[in-house]
Amino acid sequence: MKKILILISLLAIHSTVFSQKLLVSWSQQNIENYTKEMYDDAQKLSSK
């Protein structure tokens, strides 16, 4: 039972870290058909 919980915990941590890495790695160069002004406006938006 402990092994299963540890495995699930490790998988959850791995997916969270991978997701954060993707979010941090995004930049204007990764988005096609996006102007600098559109990118700057999107950066000003709140999480809501």
mmCIF file as Biopython writes it, N, C-alpha, C and O atoms, coordinates in Angstrom:
data_model
#
loop_
_atom_site.group_PDB
_atom_site.id
_atom_site.type_symbol
_atom_site.label_atom_id
_atom_site.label_alt_id
_atom_site.label_comp_id
_atom_site.label_asym_id
_atom_site.label_entity_id
_atom_site.label_seq_id
_atom_site.pdbx_PDB_ins_code
_atom_site.Cartn_x
_atom_site.Cartn_y
_atom_site.Cartn_z
_atom_site.occupancy
_atom_site.B_iso_or_equiv
_atom_site.auth_seq_id
_atom_site.auth_asym_id
_atom_site.pdbx_PDB_model_num
ATOM 1   N N  . MET A ? 1  ? 0.823   -1.198 0.000   1.0 0.0 1  A 1 
ATOM 2   C CA . MET A ? 1  ? 0.000   0.000  0.000   1.0 0.0 1  A 1 
ATOM 3   C C  . MET A ? 1  ? 0.865   1.259  0.000   1.0 0.0 1  A 1 
ATOM 4   O O  . MET A ? 1  ? 0.564   2.228  -0.697  1.0 0.0 1  A 1 
ATOM 5   N N  . LYS A ? 2  ? 1.951   1.236  0.793   1.0 0.0 2  A 1 
ATOM 6   C CA . LYS A ? 2  ? 2.836   2.397  0.836   1.0 0.0 2  A 1 
ATOM 7   C C  . LYS A ? 2  ? 3.493   2.646  -0.510  1.0 0.0 2  A 1 
ATOM 8   O O  . LYS A ? 2  ? 3.683   3.794  -0.912  1.0 0.0 2  A 1 
ATOM 9   N N  . LYS A ? 3  ? 3.839   1.569  -1.206  1.0 0.0 3  A 1 
ATOM 10  C CA . LYS A ? 3  ? 4.491   1.716  -2.508  1.0 0.0 3  A 1 
ATOM 11  C C  . LYS A ? 3  ? 3.558   2.389  -3.506  1.0 0.0 3  A 1 
ATOM 12  O O  . LYS A ? 3  ? 3.993   3.215  -4.308  1.0 0.0 3  A 1 
ATOM 13  N N  . ILE A ? 4  ? 2.289   2.039  -3.460  1.0 0.0 4  A 1 
ATOM 14  C CA . ILE A ? 4  ? 1.312   2.634  -4.368  1.0 0.0 4  A 1 
ATOM 15  C C  . ILE A ? 4  ? 1.159   4.126  -4.079  1.0 0.0 4  A 1 
ATOM 16  O O  . ILE A ? 4  ? 1.111   4.935  -5.006  1.0 0.0 4  A 1 
ATOM 17  N N  . LEU A ? 5  ? 1.082   4.495  -2.801  1.0 0.0 5  A 1 
ATOM 18  C CA . LEU A ? 5  ? 0.964   5.904  -2.432  1.0 0.0 5  A 1 
ATOM 19  C C  . LEU A ? 5  ? 2.200   6.700  -2.845  1.0 0.0 5  A 1 
ATOM 20  O O  . LEU A ? 5  ? 2.089   7.831  -3.318  1.0 0.0 5  A 1 
ATOM 21  N N  . ILE A ? 6  ? 3.362   6.111  -2.665  1.0 0.0 6  A 1 
ATOM 22  C CA . ILE A ? 6  ? 4.596   6.779  -3.068  1.0 0.0 6  A 1 
ATOM 23  C C  . ILE A ? 6  ? 4.628   6.959  -4.583  1.0 0.0 6  A 1 
ATOM 24  O O  . ILE A ? 6  ? 5.011   8.021  -5.074  1.0 0.0 6  A 1 
ATOM 25  N N  . LEU A ? 7  ? 4.234   5.943  -5.313  1.0 0.0 7  A 1 
ATOM 26  C CA . LEU A ? 7  ? 4.220   6.026  -6.774  1.0 0.0 7  A 1 
ATOM 27  C C  . LEU A ? 7  ? 3.244   7.097  -7.252  1.0 0.0 7  A 1 
ATOM 28  O O  . LEU A ? 7  ? 3.576   7.881  -8.142  1.0 0.0 7  A 1 
ATOM 29  N N  . ILE A ? 8  ? 2.074   7.139  -6.685  1.0 0.0 8  A 1 
ATOM 30  C CA . ILE A ? 8  ? 1.083   8.155  -7.060  1.0 0.0 8  A 1 
ATOM 31  C C  . ILE A ? 8  ? 1.603   9.553  -6.727  1.0 0.0 8  A 1 
ATOM 32  O O  . ILE A ? 8  ? 1.437   10.482 -7.518  1.0 0.0 8  A 1 
ATOM 33  N N  . SER A ? 9  ? 2.226   9.704  -5.569  1.0 0.0 9  A 1 
ATOM 34  C CA . SER A ? 9  ? 2.790   10.997 -5.178  1.0 0.0 9  A 1 
ATOM 35  C C  . SER A ? 9  ? 3.879   11.442 -6.146  1.0 0.0 9  A 1 
ATOM 36  O O  . SER A ? 9  ? 3.914   12.602 -6.557  1.0 0.0 9  A 1 
ATOM 37  N N  . LEU A ? 10 ? 4.755   10.534 -6.505  1.0 0.0 10 A 1 
ATOM 38  C CA . LEU A ? 10 ? 5.829   10.878 -7.438  1.0 0.0 10 A 1 
ATOM 39  C C  . LEU A ? 10 ? 5.288   11.260 -8.811  1.0 0.0 10 A 1 
ATOM 40  O O  . LEU A ? 10 ? 5.784   12.196 -9.439  1.0 0.0 10 A 1 
ATOM 41  N N  . LEU A ? 11 ? 4.283   10.546 -9.272  1.0 0.0 11 A 1 
ATOM 42  C CA . LEU A ? 11 ? 3.670   10.881 -10.567 1.0 0.0 11 A 1 
ATOM 43  C C  . LEU A ? 11 ? 3.010   12.253 -10.528 1.0 0.0 11 A 1 
ATOM 44  O O  . LEU A ? 11 ? 3.112   13.017 -11.488 1.0 0.0 11 A 1 
ATOM 45  N N  . ALA A ? 12 ? 2.344   12.566 -9.442  1.0 0.0 12 A 1 
ATOM 46  C CA . ALA A ? 12 ? 1.692   13.870 -9.304  1.0 0.0 12 A 1 
ATOM 47  C C  . ALA A ? 12 ? 2.727   14.991 -9.280  1.0 0.0 12 A 1 
ATOM 48  O O  . ALA A ? 12 ? 2.539   16.027 -9.918  1.0 0.0 12 A 1 
ATOM 49  N N  . ILE A ? 13 ? 3.808   14.786 -8.552  1.0 0.0 13 A 1 
ATOM 50  C CA . ILE A ? 13 ? 4.869   15.795 -8.491  1.0 0.0 13 A 1 
ATOM 51  C C  . ILE A ? 13 ? 5.512   15.971 -9.863  1.0 0.0 13 A 1 
ATOM 52  O O  . ILE A ? 13 ? 5.780   17.096 -10.286 1.0 0.0 13 A 1 
ATOM 53  N N  . HIS A ? 14 ? 5.758   14.875 -10.550 1.0 0.0 14 A 1 
ATOM 54  C CA . HIS A ? 14 ? 6.389   14.951 -11.872 1.0 0.0 14 A 1 
ATOM 55  C C  . HIS A ? 14 ? 5.512   15.724 -12.847 1.0 0.0 14 A 1 
ATOM 56  O O  . HIS A ? 14 ? 6.013   16.574 -13.584 1.0 0.0 14 A 1 
ATOM 57  N N  . SER A ? 15 ? 4.227   15.447 -12.864 1.0 0.0 15 A 1 
ATOM 58  C CA . SER A ? 15 ? 3.345   16.133 -13.812 1.0 0.0 15 A 1 
ATOM 59  C C  . SER A ? 15 ? 3.240   17.616 -13.480 1.0 0.0 15 A 1 
ATOM 60  O O  . SER A ? 15 ? 3.156   18.443 -14.388 1.0 0.0 15 A 1 
ATOM 61  N N  . THR A ? 16 ? 3.243   17.966 -12.199 1.0 0.0 16 A 1 
ATOM 62  C CA . THR A ? 16 ? 3.187   19.370 -11.803 1.0 0.0 16 A 1 
ATOM 63  C C  . THR A ? 16 ? 4.444   20.108 -12.240 1.0 0.0 16 A 1 
ATOM 64  O O  . THR A ? 16 ? 4.369   21.213 -12.778 1.0 0.0 16 A 1 
ATOM 65  N N  . VAL A ? 17 ? 5.585   19.503 -12.009 1.0 0.0 17 A 1 
ATOM 66  C CA . VAL A ? 17 ? 6.851   20.128 -12.396 1.0 0.0 17 A 1 
ATOM 67  C C  . VAL A ? 17 ? 6.923   20.279 -13.909 1.0 0.0 17 A 1 
ATOM 68  O O  . VAL A ? 17 ? 7.367   21.315 -14.403 1.0 0.0 17 A 1 
ATOM 69  N N  . PHE A ? 18 ? 6.496   19.265 -14.651 1.0 0.0 18 A 1 
ATOM 70  C CA . PHE A ? 18 ? 6.528   19.334 -16.108 1.0 0.0 18 A 1 
ATOM 71  C C  . PHE A ? 18 ? 5.608   20.437 -16.609 1.0 0.0 18 A 1 
ATOM 72  O O  . PHE A ? 18 ? 5.974   21.176 -17.523 1.0 0.0 18 A 1 
ATOM 73  N N  . SER A ? 19 ? 4.421   20.560 -16.025 1.0 0.0 19 A 1 
ATOM 74  C CA . SER A ? 19 ? 3.473   21.595 -16.434 1.0 0.0 19 A 1 
ATOM 75  C C  . SER A ? 19 ? 4.040   22.983 -16.182 1.0 0.0 19 A 1 
ATOM 76  O O  . SER A ? 19 ? 3.918   23.864 -17.033 1.0 0.0 19 A 1 
ATOM 77  N N  . GLN A ? 20 ? 4.657   23.191 -15.027 1.0 0.0 20 A 1 
ATOM 78  C CA . GLN A ? 20 ? 5.243   24.492 -14.711 1.0 0.0 20 A 1 
ATOM 79  C C  . GLN A ? 20 ? 6.391   24.816 -15.668 1.0 0.0 20 A 1 
ATOM 80  O O  . GLN A ? 20 ? 6.581   25.970 -16.052 1.0 0.0 20 A 1 
ATOM 81  N N  . LYS A ? 21 ? 7.143   23.801 -16.043 1.0 0.0 21 A 1 
ATOM 82  C CA . LYS A ? 21 ? 8.245   24.012 -16.983 1.0 0.0 21 A 1 
ATOM 83  C C  . LYS A ? 21 ? 7.712   24.500 -18.324 1.0 0.0 21 A 1 
ATOM 84  O O  . LYS A ? 21 ? 8.299   25.387 -18.944 1.0 0.0 21 A 1 
ATOM 85  N N  . LEU A ? 22 ? 6.599   23.919 -18.774 1.0 0.0 22 A 1 
ATOM 86  C CA . LEU A ? 22 ? 6.004   24.355 -20.032 1.0 0.0 22 A 1 
ATOM 87  C C  . LEU A ? 22 ? 5.513   25.795 -19.959 1.0 0.0 22 A 1 
ATOM 88  O O  . LEU A ? 22 ? 5.714   26.572 -20.893 1.0 0.0 22 A 1 
ATOM 89  N N  . LEU A ? 23 ? 4.875   26.147 -18.861 1.0 0.0 23 A 1 
ATOM 90  C CA . LEU A ? 23 ? 4.361   27.503 -18.719 1.0 0.0 23 A 1 
ATOM 91  C C  . LEU A ? 23 ? 5.480   28.526 -18.669 1.0 0.0 23 A 1 
ATOM 92  O O  . LEU A ? 23 ? 5.369   29.598 -19.264 1.0 0.0 23 A 1 
ATOM 93  N N  . VAL A ? 24 ? 6.543   28.210 -17.974 1.0 0.0 24 A 1 
ATOM 94  C CA . VAL A ? 24 ? 7.659   29.140 -17.852 1.0 0.0 24 A 1 
ATOM 95  C C  . VAL A ? 24 ? 8.391   29.285 -19.177 1.0 0.0 24 A 1 
ATOM 96  O O  . VAL A ? 24 ? 8.929   30.353 -19.472 1.0 0.0 24 A 1 
ATOM 97  N N  . SER A ? 25 ? 8.418   28.241 -19.968 1.0 0.0 25 A 1 
ATOM 98  C CA . SER A ? 25 ? 9.211   28.268 -21.201 1.0 0.0 25 A 1 
ATOM 99  C C  . SER A ? 25 ? 8.520   28.990 -22.355 1.0 0.0 25 A 1 
ATOM 100 O O  . SER A ? 25 ? 9.146   29.205 -23.393 1.0 0.0 25 A 1 
ATOM 101 N N  . TRP A ? 26 ? 7.257   29.368 -22.209 1.0 0.0 26 A 1 
ATOM 102 C CA . TRP A ? 26 ? 6.566   30.065 -23.289 1.0 0.0 26 A 1 
ATOM 103 C C  . TRP A ? 26 ? 7.097   31.480 -23.442 1.0 0.0 26 A 1 
ATOM 104 O O  . TRP A ? 26 ? 7.367   32.163 -22.454 1.0 0.0 26 A 1 
ATOM 105 N N  . SER A ? 27 ? 7.241   31.906 -24.665 1.0 0.0 27 A 1 
ATOM 106 C CA . SER A ? 27 ? 7.635   33.276 -24.953 1.0 0.0 27 A 1 
ATOM 107 C C  . SER A ? 27 ? 6.997   33.685 -26.278 1.0 0.0 27 A 1 
ATOM 108 O O  . SER A ? 27 ? 6.311   32.890 -26.920 1.0 0.0 27 A 1 
ATOM 109 N N  . GLN A ? 28 ? 7.227   34.911 -26.670 1.0 0.0 28 A 1 
ATOM 110 C CA . GLN A ? 28 ? 6.625   35.416 -27.901 1.0 0.0 28 A 1 
ATOM 111 C C  . GLN A ? 28 ? 7.077   34.612 -29.119 1.0 0.0 28 A 1 
ATOM 112 O O  . GLN A ? 28 ? 6.312   34.465 -30.072 1.0 0.0 28 A 1 
ATOM 113 N N  . GLN A ? 29 ? 8.280   34.102 -29.108 1.0 0.0 29 A 1 
ATOM 114 C CA . GLN A ? 29 ? 8.795   33.348 -30.248 1.0 0.0 29 A 1 
ATOM 115 C C  . GLN A ? 29 ? 8.081   32.008 -30.424 1.0 0.0 29 A 1 
ATOM 116 O O  . GLN A ? 29 ? 8.115   31.433 -31.512 1.0 0.0 29 A 1 
ATOM 117 N N  . ASN A ? 30 ? 7.434   31.501 -29.367 1.0 0.0 30 A 1 
ATOM 118 C CA . ASN A ? 30 ? 6.749   30.224 -29.444 1.0 0.0 30 A 1 
ATOM 119 C C  . ASN A ? 30 ? 5.322   30.336 -29.985 1.0 0.0 30 A 1 
ATOM 120 O O  . ASN A ? 30 ? 4.690   29.318 -30.270 1.0 0.0 30 A 1 
ATOM 121 N N  . ILE A ? 31 ? 4.819   31.539 -30.126 1.0 0.0 31 A 1 
ATOM 122 C CA . ILE A ? 31 ? 3.424   31.731 -30.507 1.0 0.0 31 A 1 
ATOM 123 C C  . ILE A ? 31 ? 3.380   32.296 -31.926 1.0 0.0 31 A 1 
ATOM 124 O O  . ILE A ? 31 ? 3.867   33.399 -32.178 1.0 0.0 31 A 1 
ATOM 125 N N  . GLU A ? 32 ? 2.795   31.538 -32.845 1.0 0.0 32 A 1 
ATOM 126 C CA . GLU A ? 32 ? 2.716   31.990 -34.232 1.0 0.0 32 A 1 
ATOM 127 C C  . GLU A ? 32 ? 1.608   33.024 -34.395 1.0 0.0 32 A 1 
ATOM 128 O O  . GLU A ? 32 ? 0.603   32.987 -33.685 1.0 0.0 32 A 1 
ATOM 129 N N  . ASN A ? 33 ? 1.796   33.940 -35.330 1.0 0.0 33 A 1 
ATOM 130 C CA . ASN A ? 33 ? 0.812   34.970 -35.681 1.0 0.0 33 A 1 
ATOM 131 C C  . ASN A ? 33 ? 0.462   35.862 -34.496 1.0 0.0 33 A 1 
ATOM 132 O O  . ASN A ? 33 ? -0.672  36.328 -34.385 1.0 0.0 33 A 1 
ATOM 133 N N  . TYR A ? 34 ? 1.416   36.101 -33.620 1.0 0.0 34 A 1 
ATOM 134 C CA . TYR A ? 34 ? 1.205   36.959 -32.457 1.0 0.0 34 A 1 
ATOM 135 C C  . TYR A ? 34 ? 2.152   38.135 -32.569 1.0 0.0 34 A 1 
ATOM 136 O O  . TYR A ? 34 ? 3.357   37.951 -32.734 1.0 0.0 34 A 1 
ATOM 137 N N  . THR A ? 35 ? 1.619   39.340 -32.480 1.0 0.0 35 A 1 
ATOM 138 C CA . THR A ? 35 ? 2.479   40.516 -32.538 1.0 0.0 35 A 1 
ATOM 139 C C  . THR A ? 35 ? 3.008   40.826 -31.143 1.0 0.0 35 A 1 
ATOM 140 O O  . THR A ? 35 ? 2.507   40.310 -30.145 1.0 0.0 35 A 1 
ATOM 141 N N  . LYS A ? 36 ? 4.018   41.668 -31.093 1.0 0.0 36 A 1 
ATOM 142 C CA . LYS A ? 36 ? 4.589   42.052 -29.798 1.0 0.0 36 A 1 
ATOM 143 C C  . LYS A ? 36 ? 3.534   42.754 -28.949 1.0 0.0 36 A 1 
ATOM 144 O O  . LYS A ? 36 ? 3.477   42.542 -27.738 1.0 0.0 36 A 1 
ATOM 145 N N  . GLU A ? 37 ? 2.710   43.574 -29.559 1.0 0.0 37 A 1 
ATOM 146 C CA . GLU A ? 37 ? 1.677   44.291 -28.817 1.0 0.0 37 A 1 
ATOM 147 C C  . GLU A ? 37 ? 0.657   43.316 -28.222 1.0 0.0 37 A 1 
ATOM 148 O O  . GLU A ? 37 ? 0.236   43.477 -27.076 1.0 0.0 37 A 1 
ATOM 149 N N  . MET A ? 38 ? 0.268   42.318 -28.994 1.0 0.0 38 A 1 
ATOM 150 C CA . MET A ? 38 ? -0.687  41.318 -28.499 1.0 0.0 38 A 1 
ATOM 151 C C  . MET A ? 38 ? -0.074  40.543 -27.330 1.0 0.0 38 A 1 
ATOM 152 O O  . MET A ? 38 ? -0.758  40.255 -26.348 1.0 0.0 38 A 1 
ATOM 153 N N  . TYR A ? 39 ? 1.204   40.208 -27.437 1.0 0.0 39 A 1 
ATOM 154 C CA . TYR A ? 39 ? 1.892   39.474 -26.376 1.0 0.0 39 A 1 
ATOM 155 C C  . TYR A ? 39 ? 1.974   40.326 -25.114 1.0 0.0 39 A 1 
ATOM 156 O O  . TYR A ? 39 ? 1.703   39.843 -24.015 1.0 0.0 39 A 1 
ATOM 157 N N  . ASP A ? 40 ? 2.349   41.597 -25.274 1.0 0.0 40 A 1 
ATOM 158 C CA . ASP A ? 40 ? 2.451   42.490 -24.116 1.0 0.0 40 A 1 
ATOM 159 C C  . ASP A ? 40 ? 1.098   42.688 -23.448 1.0 0.0 40 A 1 
ATOM 160 O O  . ASP A ? 40 ? 1.023   42.721 -22.220 1.0 0.0 40 A 1 
ATOM 161 N N  . ASP A ? 41 ? 0.025   42.820 -24.231 1.0 0.0 41 A 1 
ATOM 162 C CA . ASP A ? 41 ? -1.318  42.958 -23.667 1.0 0.0 41 A 1 
ATOM 163 C C  . ASP A ? 41 ? -1.716  41.704 -22.907 1.0 0.0 41 A 1 
ATOM 164 O O  . ASP A ? 41 ? -2.340  41.800 -21.850 1.0 0.0 41 A 1 
ATOM 165 N N  . ALA A ? 42 ? -1.369  40.540 -23.417 1.0 0.0 42 A 1 
ATOM 166 C CA . ALA A ? 42 ? -1.707  39.280 -22.740 1.0 0.0 42 A 1 
ATOM 167 C C  . ALA A ? 42 ? -0.965  39.155 -21.419 1.0 0.0 42 A 1 
ATOM 168 O O  . ALA A ? 42 ? -1.491  38.567 -20.474 1.0 0.0 42 A 1 
ATOM 169 N N  . GLN A ? 43 ? 0.240   39.694 -21.333 1.0 0.0 43 A 1 
ATOM 170 C CA . GLN A ? 43 ? 1.013   39.619 -20.094 1.0 0.0 43 A 1 
ATOM 171 C C  . GLN A ? 43 ? 0.396   40.472 -18.987 1.0 0.0 43 A 1 
ATOM 172 O O  . GLN A ? 43 ? 0.634   40.222 -17.805 1.0 0.0 43 A 1 
ATOM 173 N N  . LYS A ? 44 ? -0.394  41.477 -19.365 1.0 0.0 44 A 1 
ATOM 174 C CA . LYS A ? 44 ? -1.026  42.362 -18.383 1.0 0.0 44 A 1 
ATOM 175 C C  . LYS A ? 44 ? -2.303  41.772 -17.806 1.0 0.0 44 A 1 
ATOM 176 O O  . LYS A ? 44 ? -2.814  42.277 -16.806 1.0 0.0 44 A 1 
ATOM 177 N N  . LEU A ? 45 ? -2.829  40.714 -18.412 1.0 0.0 45 A 1 
ATOM 178 C CA . LEU A ? 45 ? -4.076  40.117 -17.939 1.0 0.0 45 A 1 
ATOM 179 C C  . LEU A ? 45 ? -3.868  39.432 -16.588 1.0 0.0 45 A 1 
ATOM 180 O O  . LEU A ? 45 ? -2.789  38.916 -16.295 1.0 0.0 45 A 1 
ATOM 181 N N  . SER A ? 46 ? -4.911  39.438 -15.784 1.0 0.0 46 A 1 
ATOM 182 C CA . SER A ? 46 ? -4.832  38.736 -14.498 1.0 0.0 46 A 1 
ATOM 183 C C  . SER A ? 46 ? -5.220  37.271 -14.702 1.0 0.0 46 A 1 
ATOM 184 O O  . SER A ? 46 ? -5.642  36.879 -15.790 1.0 0.0 46 A 1 
ATOM 185 N N  . SER A ? 47 ? -5.076  36.484 -13.668 1.0 0.0 47 A 1 
ATOM 186 C CA . SER A ? 47 ? -5.396  35.063 -13.767 1.0 0.0 47 A 1 
ATOM 187 C C  . SER A ? 47 ? -6.895  34.819 -13.848 1.0 0.0 47 A 1 
ATOM 188 O O  . SER A ? 47 ? -7.313  33.716 -14.199 1.0 0.0 47 A 1 
ATOM 189 N N  . LYS A ? 48 ? -7.706  35.804 -13.537 1.0 0.0 48 A 1 
ATOM 190 C CA . LYS A ? 48 ? -9.159  35.669 -13.606 1.0 0.0 48 A 1 
ATOM 191 C C  . LYS A ? 48 ? -9.574  35.575 -15.041 1.0 0.0 48 A 1 
ATOM 192 O O  . LYS A ? 48 ? -10.764 35.455 -15.333 1.0 0.0 48 A 1 
#
